[in-house]
Amino acid sequence: MTLLVLRRFLSISPEGKVPVAKVDDKWIADSDVITQTVEEKFTNPSLVTPPEKASVGSNIFSTYIGFLRSKDANDGTEQALLNELSAFNDYIKENVGPKLYHMEIALGHYKKWSVPDSLPLLKTYMKVHLSLLNCIKLSFYESGLNCSVL
């Protein structure tokens, strides 16, 4: 059975590349092309990080320092820090958490791999974040090599 699956996989992806996706009866074995194809077919929600989100979190340290050094409670430095933290919080909720969840499921399924214990903060973050995201409903089922997200 394993040899048949391997042969089927290599007929789809001769170079052994993963991930592999079937879109409109065509197999794609390049994550960039898969992302682009999915982005073109299903525009919402977008898989591409919009330019305005590319630097989210990059000003946390500078606004923290500004607030720490501030002697005036009304100078706006606290609000600037809160704005940065809020934007970062929203970004994590909408982008990072779901991607880590997909990584954990896919690598666990295909490679029997999980985040190692040597990364305890990441493991804790993922556990807490995923417990808060009860809106994620993914069902994976296997049919030969097809793994579908419902």
N, C-alpha and C positions, 0 to 999 in steps of 0.2 A: 504494500500500500504506500509506504513512504517513497519508494522509488518512482511509483506512478505520479505521485504528487510532485516530486522533484522534476520529473520529465515535463509534466504539464507546466510547472512554473517556468522552467527554462525555455519552453516553447513560447511563452508569453514575454519573458524577459531574458533573452539569451545571455546578457552580461551579468545576470543575477542581481540586478538593481532592485532595491525596495525604497520606498513604497511603490506598489503597482495599483493602478485604478483602471476600471473599465468605464469609459464614458462613451455613450452612443455607439456601442459595439466595437470600440477601438480601445486597445490596451495601451496605457501610458505608464512608462517606468522611469519617470524623472519628476522629482518632487516640485521643481519650479514650474514645469509644464502642467503638472496636475493642478497646482495652485492657480495658475493662470487660466486654465480651462474651467475649473470650478468657479473662479471669480467671474468669468465671462458668462457662464450659464446661470449662475445663481448669485446675483449681485448683492443680496441682502441675507445675512450679515456678511460684510466684507472680510476676507482673509488677510488683506493687505493692511499694514499699519499706515494710517493716514499721516501725511507730513506733519500735521499739527499735533500728533501724538508721539512722534518719533523722539522728542526730547523730554517726554513726561518723566518727572523725577529728577531731572538733571540739576534743578535749582534748589532741591531740598536742603542740602548742606549750607549753601550760601544764605538762604532765608533763615535757617536755624541760627547761624552765626549772627546775622543781623538782629534777630529777635533777642538772642542771648546778650549781645552788647548794648542793646537799647536801654536808655535811661528814661525814655518818654513812653508811657503806657498808651498814648494815643497817636503814635507815629505810624501806625499801619504795619509794623513789622510782624506782629502776631498774626494779623489777618493774612499777610503775604505767605507766612509759613502754613497757616491753615489751608489756604488756597492750593499750595503746592502738594500738601499731604492729601487733600481731598481729590485732586486730579490723579495722584498716584494711586490712591485707594480705588478709584473708579477704573483706572486702567488695569490694575491687577484683577479686579472682579470680572471685568469684561474680556480680558485677553489672556493673562498669564495663567490663571487658575484652570480654565478649560483646556488650554494647550498642555499643561502638565498632566491633567486627567487623561487626555487622549494619549499622551506619551506613555503613561503608566499602563493603561489598558492594552495598547498595541504592542509594546515591548514585552509585557507580561504574557500576552497571548502568543506572539510569534517567536520570542527569544527566551521565554521563561526568565525574564530579567526584571528586577525591581531596583528602585533607588537604594543604594547601599547604606548600611548603618553608619558609615563614616560621614554621612551628610545628615546629621540629626536635625538641624534647623530646617532644612528643606523638607524632610519627611514630616516634621511637625506642622510646618506651614501647609503642606499638601493635605494632611489629615484634617486640620482645622478648616481650611478653605473649602474642601469638598464637603465637609459636614454642613457648611452654611449654604452650599449651592444645591439645595434639594430640587431646583428647577431643571437640573441637567438630567435628561432621561435618554440614555443611550442603550440600545440593545444590539449586541453583537451576535451574529450567528454565522456558523461556518458551513459552507457548502463547497466542497473541494477547496479551491483557493480563494473563493469569494468571501470577503468579510465586509458586511454592509453596516452602515450606521443608519439607524432609523430615527 
